Structures are given as structure tokens and as C-alpha cells.
Amino acid sequence: MMMTACDLSAITKPWEVQSKVALSVAEEFWEQGDLERTVLEQQPIPMMDRTKSADLPKLQCGFIDFVCTFVYKEFSRFHPQIQPMLDGLLNNRKEWNAKKEEYEAKLKAIEDAKAAKQAAAANKADNPGGSKTCCVC
């Protein structure tokens, strides 16, 4: 468990450090995905797919939730000195979640605007109104 905690330790660093490390690691993954796409002609998994780079905050939240939190929570039960690392991890989870929610809100706004535009076009087509032979400009 100690080796795993050491391997994952960047996730516990202050946000300014951790976010840069995450981007560096993601860039390595995206390069691997690019090779898979071009050389092997295969679709890379989402975390290695550069075209899904906007999903990084969501992927980081999942990584923290399903891998890292367990390690540091359990480790800190037996070694109270690990608690600051768990606290750092939880803080970074909040930061990534805020970025994820911001991105999702932007996507929703775009989707809502698109739906409203389609609804307006459909309404105009269903209720053209006015004369079909005369146009007043």
C-alpha cells in the first residue's frame, strides 16, 4: 500500500502543483492515444483520446473517487501523519469537480440554445403567418 500511495502522491499536492502534474500526465496519455490512432489504427480509450481532452476534469474526479481516495483514507487510519495528504486529495477533488461542473454548465447552455433555435425554427415552419403572396418589408 505504501508503494501505491507513493505512486499516487502527486494527487495530494497543492492544487497549483497537482493540476500541472495532471496536465503533464494527460499529455503523455494523449501522445500514446495519438500513436494508437495513427500507427495501430485503433480508437484509444477515453483517457488517452486527445479529442476528449475536455473530459479531463471528469476523468480526474473518477480517478480520485475510485482509486486514490481509498488508498489515502485507509492509509491515514493507521498513520495519522497521512491526513494532510488525504486533505490535499479532497481539496483537489473539489477543484476538479468545480471545473467539471463549469464545463457541463457550458455544454448545457450550448445545448439549450441549440434546442431553442430548433424549436423556434419548427414553430415558424408550423405557423408561417402572413400572406404567401405579399411580403411587406
Residue pairs with C-beta under 8 A, 6 or more apart in sequence:
1 71
1 74
1 75
2 75
4 71
5 71
5 72
5 75
5 82
5 85
8 67
8 68
8 71
8 72
9 85
10 17
10 18
10 21
10 22
10 25
11 18
11 22
11 63
11 64
11 68
11 88
11 89
11 92
12 18
12 72
12 84
12 85
12 86
12 88
12 89
12 92
13 21
13 88
13 92
14 88
15 91
15 92
15 95
18 88
18 92
19 92
19 95
22 56
22 60
23 56
26 47
26 53
26 56
29 47
29 48
30 48
30 49
30 50
30 53
32 44
32 48
33 44
33 45
33 48
33 49
33 50
34 44
34 50
36 42
36 43
36 44
36 48
37 43
37 44
43 49
46 52
46 55
46 59
47 59
54 103
57 96
57 97
57 99
57 100
57 103
58 100
58 103
60 92
60 96
61 93
61 96
61 97
61 100
64 89
64 92
64 93
64 96
65 93
68 89
69 86
69 89
69 90
69 93
72 82
72 85
72 86
72 89
73 86
75 82
75 86
76 82
76 83
76 85
76 86
